[in-house]
Amino acid sequence: MAKNTFRTPPPEEFPKNEPNKQNAWQRFMTFRERQPIIRTIFNKIFKYTLYAFITSIVTIFILKFIPVWITPTMIDRKITAIAEGRDSEIHSDWEPYENISKEAALAVVASEDQLFPQHNGFDFKAMWGAFRHNLKGKRIKGASTISQQVAKNVFLWQGRSYIRKILEVYFTFMIELIWGKERILEVYLNVAETGKMTFGVEAASLRFYGHSANSLSRNEAARIAAVLPSPNRFSIANPSGYVQRRTNFIMRQMRGLGGKAYLKF
């Protein structure tokens, strides 16, 4: 009886595995190369995205050194006023950071963003708290830092949308990286809406107190900060009981932060 033998086939006799399947990106690139229209659309999207990125970087660098005379919010307020037949004059007066009372700078930090000197543009703890609050279906609560507000006011439009929020994150990151804290605060103090058709603490001080922002008292600065959540609803010149209570609260916060020394960046 013949003896059964078992021979291990040489490596070349093993069945060869099929080539690894292409990953999703490789399949997309192959499909793109075979479809001229898809390739053209993809190339245009890439080109325009690159142009937009370069333009944004150049604009951010330029605005690090020159005054921000006009913002999308100012334009929107002016167009709305013209359409409604109201006085459309914009009250805005740019002043360098060193010419603005540090009481004003401390007041807006105490009121809007007490971690401003420490964070890198985002207060994630406050953002998470606002997210949980909004999930409960209550009145929408924001958690934007001063940096985020500057990014929105200078480069973007008002309103709520995912696209604007994504762009806000991008511009916030870039101004933190390129501008630095003092420049961000300087721009905020000059472009924040402080009353009807009024932007910046200098314009507010001149209109409602009759003197420049370089001599603002703590009480005056705190009252300007008190109306910032809704400057078209609340008044600096004729403060309501709510504004007066909020002014006192902000002054206590200013003392609690340690005064103007808190703003040493």
Sequence and secondary structure as in RCSB ss.txt:
>XXXX:A:sequence
MAKNTFRTPPPEEFPKNEPNKQNAWQRFMTFRERQPIIRTIFNKIFKYTLYAFITSIVTIFILKFIPVWITPTMI
DRKITAIAEGRDSEIHSDWEPYENISKEAALAVVASEDQLFPQHNGFDFKAMWGAFRHNLKGKRIKGASTISQQV
AKNVFLWQGRSYIRKILEVYFTFMIELIWGKERILEVYLNVAETGKMTFGVEAASLRFYGHSANSLSRNEAARIA
AVLPSPNRFSIANPSGYVQRRTNFIMRQMRGLGGKAYLKF
>XXXX:A:secstr
          GGGS         HHHHHHHHHHH HHHHHHHHHHHHHHHHHHHHHHHHHHHHTTS     HHHH
HHHHHHHHTTS    EE    GGGS HHHHHHHHHHH TTTTTSSS  HHHHHHHHHHHHTTSS      HHHHH
HHHHHS SS  HHHHHHHHHHHHHHHHHT HHHHHHHHHHHSEEETTEESHHHHHHHHTSS GGG  HHHHHHHH
HTTTSTTTS SSS  HHHHHHHHHHHHHHHHTTGGGGG  
